[in-house]
């Protein structure tokens, strides 16, 4: 099956060299703009603002004001916004209702290009995907396992479930315990790419899985996460390294 290219502004996901994404991990809203500056200078393809790193999410008005400032600073650089729960390796803790409300407000903000939605949030994932689609916001439906790597079949099924929920992009991250786990992740990526229209983002985390952050064009992962100042997951490589290596490793699958 041919992957349907999904655009974040002018950045195509699912076509060409895997795109680089770096995290914005400020702990307070007044740190966001200062921390954003070096990320922009480094010229990634997109930036992911990790809201779960904020120590206080109670001031939604102030958060949305800061989000507007981020959007102004970014210009045409795409912005993915994520609130990662502790259950999936993040720092956040929100009830289902609070999480749903947060994602809805982000979608309606007019300031973001993409939003991460955890598949484990269950019954309202499809509704959030549809809300985002109508608002012109790309949804990245995701699942993270920081303890193990499921089987190839289980990973493919997981990615299919995300597609069935209406995801524009599907994402899975796992923790390998062996080289075989890394191969399983890559095999699942290739299989899902052949079956799904949606662009995929996949990775095996940690040192053992670093090869998966380089092999996107071979196996089908459309985005790789990198570091400029801080990492958001184990095994992320420096952006400058990826910017040199990814074009060299690019494979035209057409």
Secondary structure, DSSP 8 states (H G I E B T S, - for coil): -----EEETTEEETSSS-EEEEEE--SSGGGHHHHHHHHHHHT-SEEEEEGGG-S----HHHHHHHHHHHHHHHTTSEEEEE--BGGGTSSB---HHHHHHHHHHHHHTS--SEEEEEGGGGGGHHHHHHHHHHHT-EEEEEEEESS----HHHHHHHHHHHHHTT-SEEEEEEE-SSHHHHHHHHHHHHHHHHH-SSEEEEEEETTTTGGGGT-HHHHTB-EEEEESS--SSTT-EEHHHHHHHHHHH-----
